[in-house]
Amino acid sequence: MQGVSGVIDVVCFDYEDLKDESKDLSDLIEAAYGPDGYGICLVKNVPNYTKLRNELLPLAHKLANLPKEKLEKLEFPETFYQVGWSHGKEKFKGKEDYSKGSFYANPQYDKPKADPNIKGADIFPENKWPTEDLPELESAFKNLGQLIVNTGLLIAKHLDKYVEKKVPTYEKGKLTRIIKESQTCKARLLHYFASKDPKDAVDDWCGWHNDSDTLTGLTGAMYIDGDNKSKIATIFFMKFSCRFR
C-alpha cells in the first residue's frame, strides 16, 4: 500500500487469532485503527474464503454481459438503485459513470425489517435476484457476503475491547451490537469494464469517496483477460457495509 511518505505495511490478522476473544490484539488494533492507523487491515486464513470468492466473482462478468433487455429488468429506480443492477446511474467526475456496473443486495436478509425509528423506507428494499438468467448468483452472493460479515464481527469484538479500555463511558460491545442488529448490511458486486483508453485505465475506475458504514469488507480483486489482448480487462470485488443510526 502506498502512503504519503512511501510504502506502508498493512496490519494483518490471522483468522484464528480473531476467533479467540481472550487474545489481546490491542496493539494490532491500535496500529490499524488507532490515531496513527490507516483504518485498514487484512485478515488471512479465513475458512472457505478462496472457494467462495472463486464461485462468486466470475459471475460479475456473466451478469454484466447479459443482453441489455435482461439487465434492464434488474434495474429498480424506485429503490434509488440500492438493489439489483446499476450501470451509468452514478456520477464520476461530474458525468454518468459507465466504466463500472454494480449489483446490489443484502447478503443477510431478502426482506429486511424496516426500523420505524428511521425515516425513509428506501434503505430497506427487498432483494431482487436474476433467478431466470443467472440463478447461481443468489447463493454465491449470500455465501461470500455472510462470511465477510461474520469475519467483520470478529474484528468488531476486538475493536470494542480496545475502545472499552480507552473510554470508560463507552457502551460495552457497542460496535458488535450495531452490526448484529443491523438489517441494512449492503453488498456490492462490482464489475469494472475494460478502459477504452489505456492511459485512463486507473483513473476511470474509481476516485476518492466517503463511506457511510460501520465496517467495510473487501475481497481481493479478480483480473480477467476479457478480450485476449489486455491482461487487465475487468476487475471484480465485493464490498460489504453495515449502516446504522
Backbone bond lengths (Angstrom), bond angles and torsions (degrees), N, CA, C in turn:
res aa  C-N    CA-C-N  psi(-1)  N-CA   C-N-CA  omega(-1)  CA-C   N-CA-C  phi
1 M - - - 1.463 - - 1.516 108.89 -
2 Q 1.337 116.86 138.93 1.451 121.44 -177.31 1.523 110.14 -96.93
3 G 1.299 118.08 118.46 1.449 122.54 177.20 1.515 110.70 -98.75
4 V 1.329 117.31 -176.30 1.463 121.61 -178.77 1.518 110.32 -63.62
5 S 1.317 116.59 -38.98 1.468 120.21 -176.58 1.524 112.78 -100.14
6 G 1.323 117.60 10.23 1.455 120.20 179.51 1.510 111.80 132.65
7 V 1.337 114.98 -160.40 1.458 120.56 -178.39 1.525 109.92 -76.82
8 I 1.339 116.32 136.12 1.465 120.72 178.58 1.525 109.23 -118.80
9 D 1.315 115.49 158.56 1.457 121.52 175.36 1.518 108.78 -93.53
10 V 1.320 116.68 125.08 1.456 121.61 178.48 1.516 108.89 -84.90
11 V 1.330 116.70 135.80 1.467 121.59 178.91 1.525 109.62 -62.09
12 C 1.335 115.84 134.02 1.462 120.79 -179.05 1.528 109.94 -123.08
13 F 1.329 116.25 125.65 1.459 122.01 177.14 1.518 109.61 -102.23
14 D 1.316 116.28 146.57 1.453 120.95 170.54 1.527 107.66 -90.51
15 Y 1.308 116.87 135.93 1.459 121.54 -176.85 1.527 111.96 -55.24
16 E 1.320 116.96 -40.88 1.461 120.74 -178.80 1.528 111.22 -64.82
17 D 1.327 117.60 -34.40 1.460 120.55 177.04 1.527 110.51 -67.61
18 L 1.318 116.69 -39.90 1.468 120.60 179.10 1.522 110.98 -64.74
19 K 1.314 117.01 -35.00 1.470 120.77 -179.99 1.523 111.91 -66.08
20 D 1.306 116.66 -27.78 1.464 121.70 -177.01 1.533 109.05 -83.79
21 E 1.331 116.35 98.49 1.467 120.73 -177.05 1.521 112.54 -67.98
22 S 1.325 117.27 -18.55 1.464 120.09 179.47 1.531 111.78 -83.05
23 K 1.318 116.72 -11.12 1.462 120.88 -176.67 1.528 109.91 -77.11
24 D 1.304 116.70 135.88 1.456 121.69 179.20 1.531 109.50 -88.56
25 L 1.316 115.92 104.33 1.466 121.29 179.45 1.525 111.13 -110.58
26 S 1.332 116.04 20.35 1.464 120.64 -173.66 1.530 113.37 -59.77
27 D 1.328 117.26 -36.31 1.464 119.14 179.72 1.522 111.36 -64.26
28 L 1.332 115.82 -42.50 1.462 119.59 179.05 1.537 110.95 -70.50
29 I 1.330 116.38 -39.01 1.469 120.06 177.79 1.532 109.71 -60.36
30 E 1.317 116.31 -44.00 1.468 119.54 179.68 1.517 111.48 -65.61
31 A 1.330 116.65 -39.01 1.463 120.06 179.34 1.528 111.07 -63.94
32 A 1.330 116.14 -33.91 1.464 119.79 -178.06 1.524 112.59 -85.64
33 Y 1.362 115.63 -43.12 1.460 119.58 -170.16 1.527 114.03 -121.54
34 G 1.308 117.74 1.32 1.455 120.74 -179.94 1.518 112.89 -75.84
35 P 1.340 117.14 -171.29 1.470 121.68 -176.42 1.520 114.28 -55.51
36 D 1.319 117.18 -31.93 1.466 120.48 -178.39 1.529 112.46 -105.10
37 G 1.326 116.40 7.31 1.460 120.03 -179.33 1.513 112.43 -82.06
38 Y 1.324 115.84 167.89 1.458 121.51 -179.51 1.530 112.05 -99.45
39 G 1.345 116.27 2.29 1.459 119.34 178.38 1.513 113.63 71.94
40 I 1.312 116.66 27.89 1.462 120.60 -177.65 1.522 109.01 -145.97
41 C 1.329 116.27 148.75 1.459 120.61 174.67 1.520 108.68 -150.84
42 L 1.315 115.29 167.75 1.463 122.40 174.96 1.525 108.46 -114.47
43 V 1.329 116.23 151.51 1.462 121.14 173.89 1.528 107.36 -126.26
44 K 1.324 116.76 124.94 1.461 120.39 -179.24 1.523 110.31 -108.64
45 N 1.336 114.73 162.02 1.471 122.92 176.42 1.526 113.61 62.47
46 V 1.332 116.71 34.64 1.467 120.34 176.31 1.524 108.11 -75.40
47 P 1.323 118.94 122.30 1.465 122.14 -177.01 1.528 112.33 -58.38
48 N 1.318 116.43 133.18 1.469 124.61 175.70 1.525 114.24 68.62
49 Y 1.333 117.63 2.13 1.461 119.32 -177.32 1.531 112.38 -59.01
50 T 1.322 116.67 -50.00 1.466 120.13 -177.15 1.529 111.13 -60.44
51 K 1.318 116.54 -44.01 1.464 121.41 -179.91 1.535 110.72 -61.70
52 L 1.320 116.94 -48.78 1.460 120.52 -176.88 1.523 111.57 -69.27
53 R 1.320 117.07 -35.77 1.471 120.55 176.40 1.521 110.55 -63.33
54 N 1.326 115.93 -44.19 1.461 119.84 -179.48 1.523 112.42 -67.79
55 E 1.321 117.15 -24.70 1.457 120.43 178.15 1.527 111.81 -78.31
56 L 1.330 116.20 -34.59 1.466 118.51 -174.45 1.527 114.91 -91.60
57 L 1.316 117.16 -51.27 1.461 118.63 -168.66 1.533 115.06 -57.60
58 P 1.346 119.96 -39.00 1.465 118.39 177.27 1.529 113.59 -62.59
59 L 1.340 117.36 -21.29 1.462 119.81 179.62 1.528 111.53 -68.92
60 A 1.341 116.77 -20.11 1.464 119.69 176.92 1.522 110.41 -62.42
61 H 1.327 116.43 -38.35 1.465 121.00 178.63 1.524 110.67 -66.07
62 K 1.336 115.49 -43.37 1.469 119.64 178.80 1.521 110.74 -63.23
63 L 1.311 116.10 -43.12 1.464 120.40 -179.09 1.521 111.06 -63.66
64 A 1.321 116.45 -48.52 1.464 120.83 -176.69 1.521 112.64 -64.45
65 N 1.334 116.82 -20.68 1.462 120.37 -178.02 1.531 113.20 -103.40
66 L 1.331 116.69 12.64 1.460 119.56 171.34 1.524 109.22 -66.40
67 P 1.331 118.02 154.37 1.465 120.11 177.20 1.523 111.88 -55.08
68 K 1.310 116.06 148.22 1.457 121.75 -175.93 1.523 112.46 -53.48
69 E 1.332 116.41 -42.07 1.463 119.64 -177.46 1.533 112.30 -65.69
70 K 1.331 116.08 -30.27 1.463 119.23 177.95 1.528 111.14 -74.94
71 L 1.336 116.70 -37.80 1.456 120.17 177.82 1.529 111.09 -67.27
72 E 1.315 116.29 -35.10 1.468 119.97 179.09 1.527 111.40 -62.82
73 K 1.336 116.65 -30.66 1.466 120.10 178.23 1.531 111.84 -71.31
74 L 1.332 115.27 -15.26 1.466 120.33 179.00 1.527 111.96 -98.03
75 E 1.334 116.95 9.10 1.466 121.11 178.54 1.527 109.64 -98.58
76 F 1.336 115.22 134.16 1.458 119.99 -177.02 1.527 109.75 -133.45
77 P 1.347 116.09 80.01 1.465 120.14 -178.10 1.517 113.39 -60.75
78 E 1.349 117.64 -25.52 1.461 120.17 -179.82 1.526 112.33 -65.19
79 T 1.347 116.89 -18.37 1.472 120.79 176.16 1.528 110.75 -100.46
80 F 1.338 115.73 10.74 1.468 121.34 -175.38 1.524 110.48 60.11
81 Y 1.351 115.08 34.48 1.465 123.60 177.40 1.537 112.12 58.61
82 Q 1.325 116.73 33.26 1.467 120.47 177.42 1.515 112.77 -85.78
83 V 1.319 117.66 -9.96 1.459 122.14 170.33 1.524 107.58 -133.42
84 G 1.321 115.15 156.98 1.459 119.88 178.30 1.523 113.05 77.53
85 W 1.327 114.88 -157.88 1.457 122.92 -172.31 1.522 111.70 -87.30
86 S 1.329 115.53 140.28 1.460 121.87 176.45 1.518 108.95 -140.22
87 H 1.323 116.07 123.18 1.470 120.75 -179.82 1.524 108.31 -147.76
88 G 1.322 115.67 119.12 1.459 119.86 -178.87 1.516 113.73 76.30
89 K 1.324 116.81 13.04 1.471 120.72 -179.56 1.530 111.91 -96.43
90 E 1.313 116.40 -19.23 1.455 120.67 177.62 1.528 108.95 -100.77
91 K 1.318 115.57 159.24 1.454 119.43 -179.08 1.523 111.34 -108.41
92 F 1.314 115.39 143.36 1.454 123.07 177.91 1.518 107.06 -140.24
93 K 1.337 116.45 126.26 1.461 121.71 -175.22 1.525 111.39 58.80
94 G 1.330 116.34 32.92 1.453 120.97 174.90 1.511 116.30 81.53
95 K 1.333 117.68 7.22 1.464 119.90 178.96 1.521 110.00 -140.08
96 E 1.341 116.61 163.94 1.459 120.60 -178.91 1.524 110.42 -57.42
97 D 1.326 115.00 135.76 1.462 121.27 -175.61 1.529 109.93 -96.54
98 Y 1.330 115.54 107.97 1.461 121.17 177.63 1.530 111.69 -106.10
99 S 1.332 116.99 6.85 1.465 119.82 -178.04 1.518 112.23 -78.63
100 K 1.349 116.81 -15.27 1.461 119.82 179.95 1.520 110.33 -145.72
101 G 1.332 113.59 152.49 1.458 120.64 175.77 1.511 108.87 -123.40
102 S 1.328 117.09 147.84 1.459 121.23 -175.36 1.515 111.36 -129.45
103 F 1.327 115.43 144.71 1.461 121.16 169.38 1.516 107.17 -119.39
104 Y 1.335 115.36 120.59 1.463 121.44 -176.59 1.524 110.86 -106.96
105 A 1.327 115.74 142.64 1.468 121.30 174.13 1.520 109.13 -164.10
106 N 1.305 115.45 161.66 1.459 122.45 174.66 1.529 107.14 -91.09
107 P 1.341 118.85 116.26 1.466 120.19 -175.16 1.525 114.20 -73.94
108 Q 1.337 117.44 -9.49 1.460 121.09 -176.18 1.523 113.54 -108.46
109 Y 1.327 116.87 -38.82 1.459 120.46 -173.28 1.522 110.43 -132.09
110 D 1.342 116.41 121.05 1.458 119.79 175.50 1.524 111.09 -70.51
111 K 1.342 115.07 -32.99 1.461 120.76 179.00 1.529 108.59 -128.56
112 P 1.335 117.10 80.38 1.464 119.54 -178.25 1.522 111.54 -62.51
113 K 1.309 114.44 142.62 1.463 120.66 -179.93 1.520 109.51 -82.68
114 A 1.319 116.40 119.86 1.462 121.13 -177.56 1.522 110.99 -66.65
115 D 1.310 115.63 140.18 1.456 122.09 177.01 1.525 108.12 -90.40
116 P 1.338 118.92 118.33 1.462 121.10 -177.76 1.520 113.54 -63.63
117 N 1.322 116.56 -16.69 1.461 120.20 179.82 1.524 112.80 -84.53
118 I 1.339 115.98 -7.04 1.461 120.22 -179.76 1.521 109.12 -107.71
119 K 1.316 116.44 122.21 1.458 120.96 179.71 1.524 109.90 -77.18
120 G 1.317 115.50 139.10 1.456 119.76 178.41 1.506 112.49 96.98
121 A 1.323 117.25 91.51 1.467 121.24 -178.02 1.519 112.07 -69.27
122 D 1.353 117.51 -8.14 1.459 120.40 -177.03 1.517 112.69 -66.32
123 I 1.349 118.67 -14.69 1.463 118.69 179.35 1.522 111.21 -87.19
124 F 1.342 117.31 1.08 1.464 121.49 178.14 1.532 111.75 -120.16
125 P 1.338 119.75 45.33 1.463 119.89 -177.97 1.527 111.64 -72.42
126 E 1.321 115.61 152.30 1.463 120.60 176.68 1.524 109.68 -78.99
127 N 1.326 116.08 146.32 1.462 120.93 178.96 1.520 111.57 -65.02
128 K 1.325 115.22 148.12 1.461 122.82 174.70 1.522 108.03 -127.96
129 W 1.329 117.01 122.03 1.467 120.67 -174.97 1.521 111.13 -116.01
130 P 1.342 118.09 147.92 1.473 122.11 176.78 1.531 110.54 -80.44
131 T 1.317 116.53 66.15 1.474 121.22 -171.73 1.523 113.27 -63.83
132 E 1.317 117.67 -27.65 1.464 119.75 -179.14 1.522 112.38 -85.73
133 D 1.307 117.04 -41.71 1.464 120.70 -172.28 1.524 114.71 -95.12
134 L 1.334 116.97 -24.71 1.459 119.82 -179.96 1.531 108.44 -149.87
135 P 1.339 117.53 66.34 1.468 120.97 -173.09 1.515 114.24 -63.00
136 E 1.332 117.89 -25.78 1.462 120.62 -178.11 1.526 112.70 -73.34
137 L 1.325 117.30 -12.48 1.464 119.98 -176.82 1.530 112.07 -64.07
138 E 1.322 117.88 -42.31 1.458 121.07 -174.06 1.532 112.35 -58.09
139 S 1.315 117.79 -53.17 1.468 119.98 -176.89 1.526 111.24 -68.05
140 A 1.331 117.86 -38.86 1.462 120.48 179.77 1.529 110.53 -65.48
141 F 1.319 116.28 -40.24 1.457 122.74 179.74 1.529 110.61 -63.62
142 K 1.328 115.55 -48.15 1.467 120.14 -177.89 1.531 111.54 -68.02
143 N 1.324 117.23 -39.92 1.462 120.12 -177.45 1.526 112.00 -61.95
144 L 1.332 116.11 -47.65 1.464 119.17 179.95 1.524 110.25 -71.67
145 G 1.328 116.48 -38.83 1.455 120.03 -179.87 1.513 112.96 -60.70
146 Q 1.313 115.83 -45.21 1.464 119.42 -178.95 1.530 111.88 -69.46
147 L 1.320 116.54 -32.14 1.463 119.51 175.89 1.526 110.60 -63.27
148 I 1.316 116.32 -42.41 1.463 120.25 -178.76 1.524 110.90 -69.85
149 V 1.323 117.20 -40.09 1.467 119.99 177.07 1.529 110.21 -60.83
150 N 1.327 116.75 -45.77 1.469 120.49 -179.29 1.526 111.88 -64.87
151 T 1.324 116.51 -35.08 1.465 119.81 176.13 1.523 110.24 -68.77
152 G 1.322 116.04 -38.56 1.460 120.25 176.17 1.514 112.35 -61.84
153 L 1.326 116.02 -34.92 1.467 119.87 177.52 1.526 111.62 -63.26
154 L 1.318 116.75 -36.44 1.463 119.96 178.09 1.524 110.67 -63.83
155 I 1.325 115.92 -41.43 1.470 119.92 177.22 1.521 109.71 -65.31
156 A 1.323 116.22 -41.85 1.467 120.55 -178.59 1.520 111.78 -58.84
157 K 1.321 117.39 -38.82 1.469 120.84 -179.42 1.526 111.04 -62.52
158 H 1.328 115.79 -40.56 1.465 118.94 179.46 1.528 111.31 -74.47
159 L 1.333 116.41 -32.62 1.467 119.69 174.31 1.528 110.18 -62.98
160 D 1.336 115.94 -43.15 1.464 120.14 178.29 1.529 110.89 -59.14
161 K 1.324 116.49 -46.19 1.465 120.78 -178.96 1.531 110.36 -60.24
162 Y 1.330 116.08 -39.47 1.466 120.93 -179.70 1.524 110.63 -64.93
163 V 1.341 116.94 -48.30 1.467 120.66 -177.34 1.531 110.80 -68.36
164 E 1.327 116.79 -36.61 1.468 120.32 179.20 1.527 111.54 -58.66
165 K 1.324 116.99 -34.86 1.466 120.96 178.34 1.526 111.43 -71.92
166 K 1.330 115.49 -33.33 1.465 120.55 -175.89 1.526 112.84 -85.42
167 V 1.342 116.37 -32.03 1.469 121.13 -174.73 1.531 109.05 -127.39
168 P 1.319 118.05 99.90 1.474 121.37 -176.59 1.529 113.77 -58.79
169 T 1.335 117.31 -28.26 1.475 119.95 -177.63 1.527 112.53 -85.82
170 Y 1.310 117.00 -1.72 1.476 120.91 -178.39 1.528 110.44 -67.81
171 E 1.314 116.83 134.35 1.472 121.49 178.50 1.530 109.88 -62.64
172 K 1.299 117.07 126.52 1.463 121.19 -178.35 1.531 110.24 -61.53
173 G 1.326 115.38 126.48 1.463 120.66 177.42 1.516 114.79 68.28
174 K 1.321 117.95 26.29 1.467 121.36 -173.97 1.530 112.95 -60.85
175 L 1.330 116.60 -50.60 1.462 120.26 -176.88 1.526 110.90 -63.03
176 T 1.326 115.55 -41.28 1.468 120.32 178.46 1.527 110.22 -62.56
177 R 1.309 117.27 -43.32 1.466 121.62 179.35 1.522 111.30 -61.60
178 I 1.322 116.43 -44.39 1.466 120.75 -178.17 1.530 110.64 -58.93
179 I 1.327 116.14 -45.84 1.465 119.35 -178.29 1.521 111.04 -68.39
180 K 1.337 116.63 -41.44 1.463 120.00 -179.72 1.527 111.82 -63.89
181 E 1.319 116.99 -38.48 1.462 120.92 -176.17 1.523 112.98 -83.10
182 S 1.321 116.93 -16.93 1.459 119.87 -175.10 1.523 112.41 -63.98
183 Q 1.329 115.21 136.43 1.460 121.79 174.06 1.527 110.88 -104.45
184 T 1.325 116.08 1.57 1.460 119.36 -170.27 1.516 114.05 -119.27
185 C 1.316 117.25 29.09 1.461 119.40 173.75 1.528 108.29 -59.56
186 K 1.307 116.71 129.05 1.468 120.82 -174.80 1.527 110.42 -118.31
187 A 1.316 115.85 129.98 1.454 121.03 178.92 1.516 109.91 -115.06
188 R 1.291 115.83 144.57 1.474 122.16 -177.37 1.524 109.82 -131.89
189 L 1.292 115.33 115.05 1.462 120.82 172.36 1.516 106.41 -91.06
190 L 1.297 116.05 111.20 1.470 121.51 -168.62 1.519 111.15 -110.69
191 H 1.325 114.89 126.75 1.466 121.80 -179.48 1.515 109.38 -116.16
192 Y 1.331 116.09 120.38 1.462 120.88 175.30 1.522 109.29 -95.16
193 F 1.311 115.75 125.76 1.459 120.07 176.32 1.523 109.79 -79.23
194 A 1.320 116.12 156.03 1.455 120.41 177.94 1.522 109.39 -62.41
195 S 1.324 116.10 136.80 1.457 120.48 -179.99 1.517 110.60 -71.23
196 K 1.331 115.63 139.28 1.462 119.81 178.27 1.518 111.43 -71.72
197 D 1.313 115.28 -30.99 1.465 120.60 179.00 1.521 108.66 -115.98
198 P 1.340 118.88 111.04 1.469 121.80 -178.12 1.524 113.20 -53.35
199 K 1.344 117.51 -29.46 1.465 120.62 -178.33 1.522 110.92 -67.49
200 D 1.337 116.75 -24.62 1.466 121.22 -178.37 1.523 112.59 -103.23
201 A 1.332 117.21 12.99 1.465 120.69 -171.24 1.523 113.15 -55.87
202 V 1.322 117.18 -44.70 1.454 119.82 -179.06 1.517 111.11 -80.35
203 D 1.316 116.09 -45.24 1.458 121.02 -175.95 1.522 112.62 -64.36
204 D 1.315 118.24 -26.87 1.457 121.87 -178.96 1.522 112.46 -77.68
205 W 1.308 117.52 -18.98 1.458 120.43 -169.79 1.522 113.65 -82.17
206 C 1.312 117.27 -44.74 1.464 118.71 -175.48 1.522 109.87 -159.51
207 G 1.323 116.07 159.20 1.448 121.53 177.81 1.518 110.00 -135.31
208 W 1.315 117.19 177.84 1.455 121.10 177.81 1.517 109.74 -64.47
209 H 1.341 116.15 139.19 1.463 120.36 -179.71 1.524 109.83 -158.29
210 N 1.324 115.68 162.89 1.463 121.76 176.71 1.519 109.80 -102.87
211 D 1.332 116.16 143.18 1.459 121.70 176.16 1.529 109.31 -106.47
212 S 1.323 116.31 135.72 1.466 120.20 176.27 1.523 108.25 -105.67
213 D 1.313 115.68 85.50 1.454 119.89 -176.47 1.511 110.85 -159.41
214 T 1.321 115.37 173.43 1.453 120.83 177.35 1.518 110.15 -82.25
215 L 1.324 116.55 -58.89 1.455 123.25 175.19 1.523 107.77 -136.30
216 T 1.301 116.38 150.57 1.464 121.59 175.08 1.524 108.46 -120.24
217 G 1.320 117.38 131.57 1.457 121.73 178.11 1.522 110.22 -114.01
218 L 1.300 116.26 126.80 1.463 121.68 -179.05 1.523 110.65 -117.27
219 T 1.316 116.53 142.88 1.458 119.67 169.99 1.518 108.74 -90.05
220 G 1.321 116.19 167.52 1.450 119.46 171.62 1.521 109.61 -68.60
221 A 1.321 116.81 147.09 1.461 121.13 179.80 1.520 110.62 -68.05
222 M 1.321 116.90 152.96 1.456 122.31 174.73 1.523 108.15 -120.21
223 Y 1.314 115.74 123.12 1.456 121.30 -175.92 1.531 110.01 -99.77
224 I 1.312 114.95 133.64 1.464 120.54 -177.38 1.524 110.02 -122.82
225 D 1.330 116.24 135.29 1.461 121.12 174.38 1.519 106.54 -84.77
226 G 1.321 116.03 88.49 1.460 120.44 -171.08 1.503 115.67 -77.33
227 D 1.328 117.80 -26.29 1.461 118.95 -175.56 1.528 112.80 -124.63
228 N 1.320 116.08 12.10 1.464 122.46 -179.29 1.527 112.52 63.29
229 K 1.332 116.38 14.36 1.464 120.37 177.80 1.524 110.29 -121.61
230 S 1.307 115.45 -44.01 1.453 120.24 -177.79 1.522 110.54 -101.55
231 K 1.308 116.54 135.16 1.463 120.67 178.11 1.526 111.14 -84.17
232 I 1.316 117.15 -7.08 1.460 120.74 176.27 1.521 107.49 -129.32
233 A 1.320 115.20 64.99 1.460 119.31 -177.38 1.520 111.85 -77.55
234 T 1.316 116.50 -42.70 1.461 120.52 179.85 1.523 110.48 -144.55
235 I 1.316 116.60 155.28 1.464 122.30 177.09 1.514 108.67 -129.61
236 F 1.312 117.65 144.39 1.454 122.10 177.18 1.526 109.74 -129.01
237 F 1.305 117.55 140.89 1.456 119.60 166.79 1.515 110.03 -157.44
238 M 1.329 115.25 161.27 1.445 122.20 -179.89 1.513 110.39 -107.00
239 K 1.305 115.72 141.28 1.458 120.30 176.87 1.511 109.93 -128.86
240 F 1.304 116.92 128.96 1.452 121.86 -178.95 1.510 110.12 -123.46
241 S 1.306 116.59 136.25 1.466 119.63 176.58 1.522 109.83 -147.50
242 C 1.302 115.65 148.33 1.469 121.51 178.64 1.511 109.21 -111.06
243 R 1.304 117.16 115.51 1.459 120.68 178.57 1.519 109.90 -89.30
244 F 1.292 115.63 148.80 1.452 118.76 -176.94 1.521 110.18 -151.28
245 R 1.311 115.89 164.47 1.455 120.67 177.97 1.530 110.41 -103.42
